[in-house]
Amino acid sequence: MTADTAAESLARLGAERVDHRFKGLPPDAGGLTVAELTGQRRNLFTGGFATPVLALSAERLEHNLKLMETYAARHGLAFAPHGKTSMAPQLFQRQIEHGAWGITLAVPHQVRVARAFGVRRVFLANELVDAAALRWIAAELDADPDFELVCYVDSVRGVELMDAALRGATRPVDVVVELAAGEGARTGVRTEAECAAVADAVAATRTLRLVGVAGYEGEVPKADTERVTAWLRRLVALAVDFDRAGRFAGLDGIIVSAGGSAWFDAVAEVFAEIPELSLPVLKLLRSGAYVSHDDGHYRKLTPFNRVPEEGALEPAFRLWTQVVSRPSAEQAFVNAGKRDAAYDLDLPFAQVIRRDGAERPATGVSVTALSDQHAWLATTPEADLEVGDWVGLGLSHPCTSFDKWQLIPVAEADGTVVDYVRTFF
């Protein structure tokens, strides 16, 4: 896919008609194109948006994109942010514009979305053994010489299945051996000896090409700085051993990749120690949650808490809800629940209340439970809350916030909506 075609694909998102599929958008906008609605620059609070409605902060989104671009460049890291967080091609494009090497993805459907919108480099952080998906990827590689894909392998059996599905393809699929984060961790090869066996299996095929090693330090059992650092050094040592054994001969470079959203400072520190190898090393970071950040899990875990001199991410999401019931002085209900808000890690956080155009902190208000379409609020005597008030909720875990909304308004600080982000889950 050419750059022009990719731009055209993104532009077509603006031609989509606003209708019943997109919750929270103004009912009177039905029939407009997304581009037409964007051009109206409606206000989130006075422009007819219906609660519940999830919004992204335009300023905070841009801040986060710039911060991670700067961080990666400062530490000599290439960056392939994990696209499963947002599954939003518009955000993929903005991440690439902010220096991303490519986009990390997890499953074939996500790769198809990325390719439909012109993403040229994909890091597939999973072993892919589905024959139909592998044949499609082979066809994409054969059809587009500019398309690059790197995929995990973590078993000899997986290599065999991949090889069988890919026979007849013109270009080999580039793979990295995934080193498990430890016993009882998620995927990945458990020992260095088994890693060598997987690498040998790759070398015995014509359909696969070993280009590096990778893993995910977020799965280190009982993760702390010491344990994560020790595992990252194992990963680096594996790359060094493979290089000494001549496993990367004939390549232009070697990939060493890790990095979720909780330990990228450790990744930067250990990757800075990678010794000179026989080929240039692409030190590839894959953090994804940074793009929106959050008000719970990642606010607590972000490495920027440990290195505040490097900056700070800002939570960009806010879910706007409305009080629909105030049955007692101790209780209230708003009209957003599990269908609308992330709840797998933390419940939402009551942040602000809007009434008659004025906004104030949600003092004395907390979310205690979620039903399908209601959030249960506990209210103390100091809470000033009435039926009809808008309550802005902060969310925890970006990956399970984006997936509940197909078209998300991007609003400036004064409420002016300047864009709409389309997701594909």
Legacy VTK file of the C-alpha trace (Angstrom):
# vtk DataFile Version 3.0
C-alpha trace
ASCII
DATASET POLYDATA
POINTS 425 float
0.000 0.000 0.000
1.413 3.398 -0.982
1.515 6.413 1.333
-1.177 8.048 -0.789
-3.439 5.014 -0.467
-2.882 4.933 3.297
-3.837 8.607 3.552
-6.926 7.921 1.458
-7.930 5.064 3.781
-7.650 7.344 6.795
-9.557 10.087 4.973
-12.393 7.659 4.265
-13.031 7.444 7.985
-14.274 11.002 7.728
-16.817 9.950 5.100
-18.508 7.485 7.447
-22.051 8.469 8.412
-22.916 9.158 12.020
-25.792 6.937 13.141
-27.066 4.612 15.873
-23.815 2.605 15.934
-21.948 5.356 17.738
-23.126 5.916 21.289
-22.871 9.273 22.988
-22.868 11.342 19.800
-25.512 14.051 19.280
-28.788 12.510 18.072
-29.310 15.414 15.679
-25.986 14.591 14.005
-27.465 11.447 12.465
-26.782 11.401 8.734
-23.823 13.775 8.873
-20.430 12.430 7.920
-17.809 12.300 10.631
-15.907 14.999 8.734
-18.976 17.235 8.648
-19.574 16.762 12.365
-15.905 17.453 13.089
-16.126 20.653 11.075
-18.971 21.892 13.279
-16.602 21.927 16.284
-19.443 21.220 18.671
-18.957 21.552 22.407
-18.950 18.336 24.371
-21.153 19.848 27.080
-23.513 22.071 25.114
-23.460 20.594 21.610
-26.039 17.850 22.050
-23.818 14.952 23.136
-25.793 12.373 25.117
-24.481 10.717 28.253
-22.716 8.440 28.718
-19.992 9.670 26.398
-16.284 8.870 26.502
-13.921 11.667 25.489
-10.200 11.992 24.934
-8.357 15.164 25.895
-6.743 16.668 22.794
-4.002 18.352 24.805
-3.155 15.347 26.966
-3.140 12.982 24.007
-0.613 15.162 22.200
1.460 15.528 25.378
1.708 11.749 25.801
2.647 11.191 22.165
5.434 13.765 22.378
6.709 12.531 25.737
7.251 8.935 24.627
8.771 10.076 21.335
11.279 12.127 23.316
11.891 9.330 25.838
12.628 6.731 23.161
14.954 9.053 21.276
16.807 10.066 24.448
17.518 6.422 25.295
18.396 5.246 21.795
15.319 3.051 21.506
13.220 2.292 18.474
9.530 2.353 19.346
6.716 0.066 18.190
3.811 0.950 20.505
1.315 -1.820 21.124
-1.665 -1.067 18.916
-4.001 -3.467 20.717
-4.474 -0.705 23.296
-6.458 1.557 20.995
-7.008 -0.335 17.719
-7.382 3.140 16.250
-5.645 3.678 12.885
-5.727 7.457 13.384
-3.691 7.003 16.566
-1.383 4.531 14.810
-0.673 7.235 12.249
-0.038 9.858 14.917
2.307 7.480 16.734
4.238 6.898 13.507
4.352 10.647 12.896
5.838 10.928 16.387
8.722 8.663 15.444
7.389 5.140 15.916
9.320 2.477 13.966
6.096 0.518 13.522
3.095 -0.829 15.427
3.003 -3.883 17.697
-0.071 -6.103 17.446
-1.229 -9.388 18.958
-3.570 -11.287 16.599
-4.174 -11.544 12.839
-7.334 -9.420 12.824
-5.344 -6.534 14.251
-2.724 -6.919 11.528
-5.471 -6.781 8.902
-6.738 -3.510 10.387
-3.251 -2.033 10.401
-2.618 -3.083 6.818
-5.962 -1.661 5.673
-4.696 1.710 6.857
-1.202 1.494 5.455
0.941 0.457 8.425
4.183 -0.771 6.859
5.934 -2.288 9.880
4.206 -4.701 12.267
5.687 -6.504 15.253
3.374 -9.422 16.053
3.941 -10.191 19.722
2.512 -13.691 19.599
3.357 -16.998 17.980
1.063 -17.277 14.968
0.130 -20.820 13.945
-3.225 -20.268 12.207
-2.687 -21.492 8.648
-5.245 -19.186 7.019
-3.774 -16.130 8.721
-0.237 -17.160 7.808
-1.205 -17.579 4.155
-2.774 -14.107 4.186
0.378 -12.610 5.714
2.515 -14.389 3.116
0.346 -12.897 0.359
0.711 -9.418 1.910
4.486 -9.807 2.051
4.644 -11.079 -1.523
2.432 -8.265 -2.821
4.153 -5.389 -1.026
7.952 -5.258 -0.846
7.722 -2.353 1.631
5.717 -4.373 4.164
7.760 -5.713 7.086
6.424 -8.124 9.707
8.222 -9.684 12.656
6.537 -12.510 14.576
7.239 -14.400 17.795
8.149 -18.088 17.820
8.198 -19.986 21.108
8.144 -23.696 20.226
9.502 -26.210 17.746
5.934 -27.330 17.083
4.970 -23.750 16.300
7.838 -23.468 13.837
6.690 -26.670 12.131
3.125 -25.388 11.783
4.291 -22.047 10.447
6.614 -23.709 7.954
3.856 -25.979 6.660
1.449 -23.077 6.146
4.019 -20.822 4.478
5.465 -23.203 1.900
5.333 -21.635 -1.518
5.622 -18.078 -0.218
8.175 -15.869 -1.952
9.448 -14.010 1.132
10.301 -15.645 4.458
8.561 -14.405 7.579
10.939 -12.757 10.038
10.724 -14.228 13.531
12.173 -13.594 16.978
12.487 -16.253 19.660
10.370 -15.282 22.657
12.094 -15.831 25.999
9.561 -16.507 28.757
9.600 -14.160 31.730
9.989 -17.121 34.087
8.368 -20.310 35.267
4.621 -19.884 35.476
4.730 -16.770 33.290
2.679 -16.439 30.134
4.040 -17.494 26.731
7.655 -17.932 25.694
10.448 -20.489 25.767
11.378 -21.368 29.354
15.111 -22.127 29.041
18.033 -20.979 26.934
18.605 -24.550 25.727
15.024 -24.690 24.455
15.527 -21.277 22.812
18.443 -22.753 20.880
16.290 -25.699 19.794
13.615 -23.321 18.494
16.277 -21.293 16.679
17.633 -24.499 15.126
14.140 -25.370 13.933
13.799 -21.939 12.303
17.175 -22.338 10.587
16.024 -25.647 9.106
13.185 -23.939 7.207
13.154 -21.763 4.097
9.940 -20.007 5.106
11.176 -18.362 8.316
14.153 -16.146 9.099
15.493 -15.597 12.621
16.108 -11.867 13.194
16.361 -11.538 16.965
14.975 -12.226 20.422
12.133 -10.706 22.409
9.899 -11.033 25.439
7.647 -9.205 27.870
9.086 -8.243 31.238
5.634 -7.397 32.599
5.084 -11.128 33.111
8.095 -11.590 35.404
6.693 -13.337 38.511
6.602 -11.033 41.570
8.046 -8.294 39.402
10.283 -5.719 41.001
13.241 -3.760 39.665
15.760 -6.453 40.580
13.795 -9.352 39.064
12.861 -7.452 35.925
16.438 -6.294 35.391
17.745 -9.837 35.848
15.322 -11.166 33.240
16.170 -8.377 30.774
19.843 -9.276 31.132
18.969 -12.887 30.318
17.275 -11.645 27.163
20.328 -9.622 26.166
22.632 -12.561 26.923
20.474 -14.760 24.692
20.935 -12.309 21.819
24.689 -12.253 22.441
24.882 -16.077 22.489
22.842 -16.382 19.298
25.093 -13.838 17.596
28.274 -15.635 18.646
26.804 -18.847 17.249
26.322 -17.161 13.880
22.548 -17.391 13.959
22.081 -13.887 12.513
24.461 -14.210 9.564
23.258 -12.513 6.412
20.979 -9.997 8.114
21.153 -6.199 8.100
20.580 -6.020 11.852
19.459 -7.798 15.016
16.238 -7.086 16.915
16.164 -7.160 20.712
12.700 -6.241 21.956
10.821 -5.874 25.237
8.853 -3.236 27.029
5.339 -2.898 28.361
4.060 0.175 30.165
5.274 -0.599 33.692
9.029 -1.226 33.313
10.286 0.630 30.267
12.831 2.452 32.439
14.453 -0.903 33.230
14.328 -1.802 29.530
16.100 1.455 28.644
18.766 0.874 31.303
19.542 -2.728 30.362
19.342 -2.178 26.607
21.903 0.606 27.006
24.278 -2.146 28.184
23.927 -4.268 25.040
27.481 -4.900 23.832
28.609 -4.426 20.258
27.418 -7.353 18.186
28.300 -8.453 14.679
25.452 -6.338 13.283
23.623 -3.172 14.355
21.020 -3.813 17.063
17.462 -2.471 16.847
16.506 -1.942 20.499
12.739 -2.108 20.172
10.388 -0.853 22.913
6.685 -1.799 22.688
4.777 0.150 25.384
1.181 0.888 24.373
-0.928 2.196 27.268
0.923 5.525 27.318
-1.176 6.957 24.490
-4.133 7.617 26.787
-2.508 6.608 30.107
-5.114 6.200 32.889
-6.254 7.276 36.340
-5.582 4.004 38.158
-3.388 1.035 37.284
-0.858 2.814 35.072
-0.914 6.026 37.063
0.446 3.907 39.923
2.834 1.762 37.868
4.266 4.156 35.300
8.073 4.282 35.315
7.849 8.067 35.261
7.035 7.801 38.985
10.568 6.420 39.414
12.210 8.885 37.016
10.151 12.095 37.446
12.927 14.159 35.909
12.016 12.575 32.544
8.453 13.936 32.594
5.010 12.568 33.369
2.223 11.014 31.339
-1.251 12.498 31.688
-4.555 10.566 31.789
-6.398 11.522 28.620
-9.702 9.673 29.083
-12.796 10.925 30.851
-16.163 9.166 30.819
-18.992 11.662 31.192
-22.104 10.276 32.860
-25.295 11.733 34.301
-26.975 11.251 37.658
-30.269 9.481 36.972
-31.201 8.529 40.526
-30.517 9.911 44.026
-32.485 7.540 46.227
-30.837 8.546 49.507
-28.286 10.912 51.011
-25.719 8.114 50.870
-26.307 6.838 47.367
-26.633 7.912 43.747
-26.607 6.235 40.353
-25.205 7.421 37.035
-26.057 6.047 33.607
-22.802 4.268 32.701
-21.747 0.773 33.667
-19.821 -2.248 32.462
-20.863 -1.615 28.863
-19.127 1.755 28.965
-16.265 1.737 31.491
-13.171 -0.363 32.096
-13.512 -2.411 35.293
-11.075 -5.317 34.957
-8.352 -3.678 37.071
-10.032 -0.880 39.049
-13.456 0.671 39.252
-13.826 4.143 37.709
-12.932 7.188 39.793
-15.397 10.048 40.344
-13.405 13.175 39.477
-15.583 16.156 38.684
-19.210 17.291 38.696
-20.744 19.681 36.152
-23.921 21.652 36.822
-25.150 24.677 34.891
-21.844 24.989 33.049
-19.713 25.044 36.204
-17.268 22.258 37.055
-16.014 21.328 40.517
-14.258 18.371 42.183
-16.450 15.348 42.973
-15.826 15.722 46.690
-17.426 12.977 48.771
-18.361 10.861 45.731
-16.915 7.422 44.977
-17.804 4.537 42.658
-18.482 1.335 44.597
-19.837 -1.029 41.926
-20.899 -1.310 38.304
-24.009 -2.883 36.828
-24.396 -3.287 33.076
-25.696 0.267 32.586
-25.293 1.932 35.994
-22.448 2.951 38.251
-23.203 2.819 41.959
-22.013 5.937 43.772
-21.486 6.287 47.507
-21.929 9.854 48.719
-20.853 11.426 52.003
-22.601 14.422 53.635
-20.221 16.826 51.886
-21.226 15.581 48.426
-23.296 18.112 46.483
-24.963 15.918 43.893
-28.357 16.162 42.212
-30.281 14.260 39.551
-29.233 15.678 36.189
-25.647 16.536 37.190
-22.886 15.358 34.871
-20.194 13.322 36.622
-16.803 12.903 34.957
-15.192 9.547 35.697
-11.533 8.643 35.372
-10.808 5.127 34.125
-8.238 2.430 34.788
-6.717 0.292 32.001
-6.760 1.863 28.542
-7.014 -1.493 26.734
-10.485 -2.163 28.141
-11.644 1.438 27.740
-11.056 1.886 24.011
-12.772 -1.388 23.143
-16.180 -0.252 24.402
-16.386 2.765 22.099
-16.335 2.789 18.287
-16.135 6.565 17.778
-14.544 8.691 20.488
-14.693 12.506 20.548
-11.381 14.291 21.065
-12.090 17.469 23.013
-10.002 20.500 23.869
-9.936 21.820 27.421
-12.946 24.094 26.840
-15.007 21.174 25.487
-14.581 21.942 21.778
-14.562 18.631 19.905
-11.844 18.742 17.266
-11.703 15.130 16.092
-13.306 11.689 16.394
-11.193 8.550 16.825
-12.540 5.399 15.165
-11.671 2.052 16.770
-11.728 -1.443 15.241
-12.093 -4.280 17.756
LINES 1 426
425 0 1 2 3 4 5 6 7 8 9 10 11 12 13 14 15 16 17 18 19 20 21 22 23 24 25 26 27 28 29 30 31 32 33 34 35 36 37 38 39 40 41 42 43 44 45 46 47 48 49 50 51 52 53 54 55 56 57 58 59 60 61 62 63 64 65 66 67 68 69 70 71 72 73 74 75 76 77 78 79 80 81 82 83 84 85 86 87 88 89 90 91 92 93 94 95 96 97 98 99 100 101 102 103 104 105 106 107 108 109 110 111 112 113 114 115 116 117 118 119 120 121 122 123 124 125 126 127 128 129 130 131 132 133 134 135 136 137 138 139 140 141 142 143 144 145 146 147 148 149 150 151 152 153 154 155 156 157 158 159 160 161 162 163 164 165 166 167 168 169 170 171 172 173 174 175 176 177 178 179 180 181 182 183 184 185 186 187 188 189 190 191 192 193 194 195 196 197 198 199 200 201 202 203 204 205 206 207 208 209 210 211 212 213 214 215 216 217 218 219 220 221 222 223 224 225 226 227 228 229 230 231 232 233 234 235 236 237 238 239 240 241 242 243 244 245 246 247 248 249 250 251 252 253 254 255 256 257 258 259 260 261 262 263 264 265 266 267 268 269 270 271 272 273 274 275 276 277 278 279 280 281 282 283 284 285 286 287 288 289 290 291 292 293 294 295 296 297 298 299 300 301 302 303 304 305 306 307 308 309 310 311 312 313 314 315 316 317 318 319 320 321 322 323 324 325 326 327 328 329 330 331 332 333 334 335 336 337 338 339 340 341 342 343 344 345 346 347 348 349 350 351 352 353 354 355 356 357 358 359 360 361 362 363 364 365 366 367 368 369 370 371 372 373 374 375 376 377 378 379 380 381 382 383 384 385 386 387 388 389 390 391 392 393 394 395 396 397 398 399 400 401 402 403 404 405 406 407 408 409 410 411 412 413 414 415 416 417 418 419 420 421 422 423 424
